[in-house]
Amino acid sequence: MRYFVTGEQHRKSLLNMLVLMFLVYIALLWFSNGMMYFNHMDLTPDSVIAYYLGSEQQFTQPRSYQGMLEISHFHLFSMGMLVLTLTHLMLMTEFSIRLKIWLSCLTYGGALADEAGGWLVRFVDPLFAYFKIAAFVVLELSLAALLIAVITALVRARVRMGKASAE
């Protein structure tokens, strides 16, 4: 973290390379997250309802409390760590503080809403399927924005380092 706050990341090409490799890994995670979502449902409320409440036509059972609890337990930790890491990396970008706060809040909110959405559909009301879809879209778009922002900042830093070493 010290490297980003003090600006040392601009002089540390190894650190930039490691962070960039981490971001490639996270981009693959982001892609697979979308693939997993669309493997189970799509962006229509009926598909979300069928996934969480079961479907007689597809011969599927409703999601169980125990199964959802186990998934939430893992997701709350892993998504929290992912969002924490990406928002901390965003600190090194040249965006305004206001934009950094807004994007961070949007990403944290999207992650929590995405996790809560399934619970709301399953145990409160099927109409929360619209909320679940919106939360998924917000989460995916905000994670993509974070990835692009940090990758862009790293690429710009590497270009500056290359120009500085050439002089």
PyMOL commands that set and color helices and strands:
alter all, ss='L'
color gray80, all
select helices_A, chain A and resi 2-6+8-11+13-40+45-53+65-90+97-123+126-166
alter helices_A, ss='H'
color red, helices_A
deselect
rebuild
show_as cartoon
